[in-house]
Amino acid sequence: MFLVDDDASVRRALARLIKSAGHQVQTFASAQEFLGSADGVPEQAGCLVLDVRMPGLTGIDLQRELQSRNCPLPIV
Protein backbone atom coordinates (compact mmCIF):
# COMPACT_ATOMS: atom_id res chain seq x y z
CA MET A 1 0.00 0.00 0.00
CA PHE A 2 1.18 3.51 -0.77
CA LEU A 3 0.28 6.65 1.17
CA VAL A 4 0.83 10.19 -0.15
CA ASP A 5 0.09 13.09 2.20
CA ASP A 6 1.96 16.34 2.80
CA ASP A 7 1.01 16.47 6.50
CA ALA A 8 3.60 14.48 8.49
CA SER A 9 1.29 13.81 11.44
CA VAL A 10 -1.45 12.48 9.14
CA ARG A 11 1.10 10.29 7.33
CA ARG A 12 2.35 8.82 10.60
CA ALA A 13 -1.15 8.19 11.98
CA LEU A 14 -2.46 6.58 8.80
CA ALA A 15 0.69 4.50 8.39
CA ARG A 16 0.26 3.16 11.95
CA LEU A 17 -3.39 2.38 11.28
CA ILE A 18 -2.61 0.56 8.03
CA LYS A 19 0.21 -1.42 9.67
CA SER A 20 -2.05 -2.35 12.60
CA ALA A 21 -4.38 -3.98 10.06
CA GLY A 22 -1.47 -6.17 8.92
CA HIS A 23 -0.54 -4.34 5.71
CA GLN A 24 2.81 -2.99 4.56
CA VAL A 25 2.83 0.70 3.70
CA GLN A 26 5.24 3.07 1.99
CA THR A 27 4.74 6.76 2.72
CA PHE A 28 5.51 9.81 0.61
CA ALA A 29 5.35 13.50 1.51
CA SER A 30 4.42 14.66 -1.99
CA ALA A 31 3.15 13.50 -5.35
CA GLN A 32 6.55 14.37 -6.82
CA GLU A 33 8.29 12.15 -4.26
CA PHE A 34 5.96 9.27 -5.12
CA LEU A 35 6.53 9.66 -8.87
CA GLY A 36 10.28 10.01 -8.37
CA SER A 37 10.60 6.86 -6.30
CA ALA A 38 11.50 3.49 -7.79
CA ASP A 39 7.97 2.39 -6.81
CA GLY A 40 6.31 5.50 -8.28
CA VAL A 41 4.32 3.40 -10.73
CA PRO A 42 4.25 0.01 -9.07
CA GLU A 43 3.67 -3.23 -10.93
CA GLN A 44 2.71 -5.19 -7.82
CA ALA A 45 -0.77 -5.33 -6.35
CA GLY A 46 -1.71 -2.61 -3.92
CA CYS A 47 -3.54 0.66 -3.64
CA LEU A 48 -2.76 4.32 -3.19
CA VAL A 49 -4.20 6.38 -0.33
CA LEU A 50 -3.93 9.91 -1.67
CA ASP A 51 -4.45 13.36 -0.19
CA VAL A 52 -6.32 15.57 -2.68
CA ARG A 53 -5.06 18.95 -1.43
CA MET A 54 -1.28 19.21 -1.51
CA PRO A 55 1.03 22.03 -2.55
CA GLY A 56 2.60 21.70 -5.98
CA LEU A 57 1.33 18.61 -7.73
CA THR A 58 -2.09 17.91 -6.17
CA GLY A 59 -3.68 14.54 -5.60
CA ILE A 60 -5.90 15.08 -8.64
CA ASP A 61 -2.82 15.93 -10.73
CA LEU A 62 -1.15 12.72 -9.54
CA GLN A 63 -4.24 10.70 -10.39
CA ARG A 64 -4.24 12.17 -13.93
CA GLU A 65 -0.53 11.42 -14.33
CA LEU A 66 -1.02 7.81 -13.25
CA GLN A 67 -3.94 7.47 -15.67
CA SER A 68 -1.77 8.81 -18.51
CA ARG A 69 0.77 6.09 -17.63
CA ASN A 70 -1.98 3.44 -17.70
CA CYS A 71 -1.24 2.61 -14.06
CA PRO A 72 -3.99 0.28 -12.79
CA LEU A 73 -3.34 1.16 -9.13
CA PRO A 74 -6.65 1.82 -7.31
CA ILE A 75 -6.77 5.19 -5.53
CA VAL A 76 -8.59 6.01 -2.29
C-alpha positions as CSV (number, residue, x, y, z in Angstrom):
1,M,0.0,0.0,0.0
2,F,1.2,3.5,-0.8
3,L,0.3,6.6,1.2
4,V,0.8,10.2,-0.1
5,D,0.1,13.1,2.2
6,D,2.0,16.3,2.8
7,D,1.0,16.5,6.5
8,A,3.6,14.5,8.5
9,S,1.3,13.8,11.4
10,V,-1.4,12.5,9.1
11,R,1.1,10.3,7.3
12,R,2.4,8.8,10.6
13,A,-1.2,8.2,12.0
14,L,-2.5,6.6,8.8
15,A,0.7,4.5,8.4
16,R,0.3,3.2,11.9
17,L,-3.4,2.4,11.3
18,I,-2.6,0.6,8.0
19,K,0.2,-1.4,9.7
20,S,-2.1,-2.3,12.6
21,A,-4.4,-4.0,10.1
22,G,-1.5,-6.2,8.9
23,H,-0.5,-4.3,5.7
24,Q,2.8,-3.0,4.6
25,V,2.8,0.7,3.7
26,Q,5.2,3.1,2.0
27,T,4.7,6.8,2.7
28,F,5.5,9.8,0.6
29,A,5.3,13.5,1.5
30,S,4.4,14.7,-2.0
31,A,3.1,13.5,-5.3
32,Q,6.5,14.4,-6.8
33,E,8.3,12.1,-4.3
34,F,6.0,9.3,-5.1
35,L,6.5,9.7,-8.9
36,G,10.3,10.0,-8.4
37,S,10.6,6.9,-6.3
38,A,11.5,3.5,-7.8
39,D,8.0,2.4,-6.8
40,G,6.3,5.5,-8.3
41,V,4.3,3.4,-10.7
42,P,4.3,0.0,-9.1
43,E,3.7,-3.2,-10.9
44,Q,2.7,-5.2,-7.8
45,A,-0.8,-5.3,-6.4
46,G,-1.7,-2.6,-3.9
47,C,-3.5,0.7,-3.6
48,L,-2.8,4.3,-3.2
49,V,-4.2,6.4,-0.3
50,L,-3.9,9.9,-1.7
51,D,-4.5,13.4,-0.2
52,V,-6.3,15.6,-2.7
53,R,-5.1,18.9,-1.4
54,M,-1.3,19.2,-1.5
55,P,1.0,22.0,-2.6
56,G,2.6,21.7,-6.0
57,L,1.3,18.6,-7.7
58,T,-2.1,17.9,-6.2
59,G,-3.7,14.5,-5.6
60,I,-5.9,15.1,-8.6
61,D,-2.8,15.9,-10.7
62,L,-1.2,12.7,-9.5
63,Q,-4.2,10.7,-10.4
64,R,-4.2,12.2,-13.9
65,E,-0.5,11.4,-14.3
66,L,-1.0,7.8,-13.2
67,Q,-3.9,7.5,-15.7
68,S,-1.8,8.8,-18.5
69,R,0.8,6.1,-17.6
70,N,-2.0,3.4,-17.7
71,C,-1.2,2.6,-14.1
72,P,-4.0,0.3,-12.8
73,L,-3.3,1.2,-9.1
74,P,-6.7,1.8,-7.3
75,I,-6.8,5.2,-5.5
76,V,-8.6,6.0,-2.3
